[in-house]
């Protein structure tokens, strides 16, 4: 009976080793696909972030240009108010 138990144990261990190899190969394949998917997703996110950053940079530049133009107009309007007051004798005030 001892001899039969050893043979059974050997067959079970051999079967388990074979199944383990099959499972490991399946996991490796699945992880490789998952890694590629994660890499692709990361690359897409990088592109999207760069696009958003470009849009934001453009918006900030436009706002800065607008602010500079506003400051110039504000200064020019102040000068016009001063000239009108000096030359025409009346003052322009906000209501």
Residue frames relative to the residue before (quaternion, step in Angstrom):
aa qw qx qy qz dx dy dz
X 1.0000 0.0000 0.0000 0.0000 0.00 0.00 0.00
X 0.6046 0.5576 -0.3631 0.4379 3.59 1.06 -0.69
X 0.6418 0.5322 -0.3246 0.4466 3.56 0.89 -0.85
X 0.6542 0.5122 -0.3028 0.4669 3.60 0.96 -0.83
X 0.6348 0.5317 -0.3252 0.4567 3.63 1.02 -0.77
X 0.6555 0.5062 -0.3123 0.4654 3.60 0.96 -0.84
X 0.6429 0.5158 -0.3242 0.4644 3.56 0.95 -0.80
X 0.6555 0.5058 -0.3042 0.4711 3.57 0.93 -0.85
X 0.6439 0.5159 -0.3121 0.4710 3.57 0.98 -0.85
X 0.6519 0.5163 -0.3132 0.4586 3.58 0.93 -0.85
X 0.6592 0.4976 -0.3088 0.4717 3.58 0.92 -0.86
X 0.6536 0.5079 -0.3155 0.4641 3.60 0.91 -0.83
X 0.6542 0.5003 -0.3101 0.4749 3.60 0.92 -0.88
X 0.6475 0.5104 -0.3190 0.4674 3.61 0.93 -0.85
X 0.6531 0.5051 -0.3115 0.4704 3.57 0.96 -0.85
X 0.6531 0.5133 -0.3133 0.4601 3.57 0.97 -0.83
X 0.6352 0.5209 -0.3322 0.4635 3.58 0.99 -0.77
X 0.6494 0.5125 -0.3110 0.4678 3.58 0.97 -0.83
X 0.6671 0.4922 -0.2951 0.4750 3.56 0.93 -0.92
X 0.6167 0.5464 -0.3378 0.4550 3.58 1.05 -0.78
X 0.6562 0.5070 -0.3104 0.4648 3.58 0.93 -0.87
X 0.6400 0.5171 -0.3209 0.4690 3.58 0.98 -0.83
X 0.6724 0.4932 -0.2952 0.4664 3.58 0.90 -0.91
X 0.6517 0.5112 -0.3191 0.4605 3.59 0.92 -0.84
X 0.6430 0.5104 -0.3219 0.4716 3.59 0.98 -0.79
X 0.6527 0.5064 -0.3114 0.4696 3.58 0.98 -0.82
X 0.6529 0.5035 -0.3114 0.4725 3.60 0.96 -0.84
X 0.6387 0.5281 -0.3258 0.4550 3.58 0.95 -0.88
X 0.6566 0.5110 -0.3070 0.4621 3.56 0.92 -0.90
X 0.6709 0.4968 -0.2904 0.4678 3.56 0.93 -0.94
X 0.6644 0.4961 -0.3061 0.4676 3.59 0.94 -0.85
X 0.6147 0.5361 -0.3515 0.4597 3.60 1.04 -0.68
X 0.6579 0.4938 -0.3051 0.4799 3.59 0.97 -0.85
X 0.6555 0.5102 -0.3057 0.4654 3.56 0.97 -0.86
X 0.6382 0.5218 -0.3218 0.4657 3.58 0.99 -0.80
X 0.6427 0.5036 -0.3225 0.4789 3.61 0.96 -0.80
X 0.6495 0.5135 -0.3178 0.4620 3.59 0.95 -0.86
X 0.6567 0.5006 -0.3092 0.4717 3.59 0.93 -0.88
X 0.6452 0.5193 -0.3173 0.4619 3.58 0.97 -0.83
X 0.6543 0.5065 -0.3074 0.4700 3.57 0.95 -0.91
X 0.6547 0.5106 -0.3069 0.4653 3.57 0.96 -0.88
X 0.6400 0.5196 -0.3204 0.4667 3.58 0.99 -0.83
X 0.6560 0.5046 -0.3126 0.4661 3.59 0.96 -0.83
X 0.6291 0.5221 -0.3270 0.4741 3.60 1.03 -0.77
X 0.6547 0.5103 -0.3108 0.4630 3.58 0.93 -0.88
X 0.6233 0.5333 -0.3404 0.4596 3.59 1.00 -0.77
X 0.6592 0.4980 -0.3080 0.4719 3.59 0.93 -0.90
X 0.6613 0.5056 -0.3100 0.4593 3.58 0.92 -0.89
X 0.6489 0.5079 -0.3166 0.4698 3.58 0.95 -0.84
X 0.6447 0.5121 -0.3232 0.4666 3.59 0.97 -0.80
X 0.6412 0.5173 -0.3219 0.4665 3.60 1.01 -0.79
X 0.6587 0.4933 -0.3064 0.4785 3.58 0.94 -0.87
X 0.6415 0.5210 -0.3251 0.4598 3.58 0.96 -0.82
X 0.6361 0.5187 -0.3229 0.4712 3.60 1.00 -0.78
X 0.6549 0.5062 -0.3090 0.4683 3.58 0.96 -0.86
X 0.6601 0.5001 -0.3045 0.4706 3.58 0.93 -0.89
X 0.6328 0.5288 -0.3351 0.4557 3.59 0.95 -0.82
X 0.6501 0.5122 -0.3077 0.4695 3.58 0.98 -0.86
X 0.6547 0.5104 -0.3085 0.4644 3.55 0.96 -0.87
X 0.6568 0.5070 -0.3127 0.4624 3.59 0.92 -0.89
X 0.6443 0.5138 -0.3224 0.4657 3.60 0.97 -0.81
X 0.6478 0.5095 -0.3167 0.4695 3.58 0.96 -0.85
X 0.6577 0.5017 -0.3100 0.4686 3.59 0.96 -0.83
X 0.6400 0.5148 -0.3249 0.4689 3.58 1.01 -0.75
X 0.6326 0.5134 -0.3267 0.4791 3.59 1.01 -0.77
X 0.6390 0.5214 -0.3171 0.4683 3.56 0.99 -0.87
X 0.6555 0.5133 -0.3118 0.4579 3.58 0.93 -0.89
X 0.6556 0.5050 -0.3135 0.4658 3.57 0.94 -0.85
X 0.6479 0.5024 -0.3166 0.4770 3.60 0.95 -0.84
X 0.6324 0.5319 -0.3296 0.4567 3.57 1.00 -0.80
X 0.6537 0.5081 -0.3132 0.4653 3.59 0.94 -0.87
X 0.6359 0.5150 -0.3268 0.4728 3.60 1.00 -0.78
X 0.6739 0.4872 -0.2979 0.4688 3.59 0.88 -0.93
X 0.6225 0.5415 -0.3342 0.4556 3.58 1.01 -0.78
X 0.6633 0.4946 -0.2963 0.4771 3.57 0.96 -0.90
X 0.6667 0.5008 -0.3023 0.4618 3.58 0.90 -0.92
X 0.6491 0.5100 -0.3228 0.4631 3.58 0.97 -0.81
X 0.6157 0.5396 -0.3367 0.4652 3.58 1.06 -0.74
X 0.6528 0.5042 -0.3072 0.4747 3.56 1.00 -0.83
X 0.6437 0.5134 -0.3230 0.4666 3.60 1.01 -0.82
X 0.6326 0.5255 -0.3348 0.4601 3.60 0.95 -0.80
X 0.6477 0.5233 -0.3105 0.4584 3.57 0.98 -0.86
X 0.6674 0.4922 -0.2999 0.4717 3.60 0.92 -0.91
X 0.6449 0.5163 -0.3246 0.4607 3.59 0.94 -0.87
X 0.6537 0.5057 -0.3158 0.4659 3.56 0.95 -0.83
X 0.6943 0.4733 -0.2829 0.4625 3.59 0.91 -0.89
X 0.7626 0.4063 -0.2081 0.4583 3.58 0.81 -1.01
X 0.7942 0.3024 -0.1517 0.5048 3.58 0.93 -0.88
X 0.4641 -0.7387 0.4029 0.2768 3.53 1.22 -0.19
X 0.7055 0.3800 -0.3171 0.5073 3.62 1.07 0.36
X 0.3919 -0.7402 0.5189 0.1711 3.48 -1.21 0.74
X 0.2921 -0.7313 0.5920 0.1715 3.57 -1.02 0.84
X 0.0136 0.7921 -0.6076 0.0564 3.55 -0.79 1.11
X 0.5433 -0.5923 0.4832 0.3471 3.53 -1.26 0.51
X 0.4731 -0.6957 0.4656 0.2745 3.56 -1.00 0.77
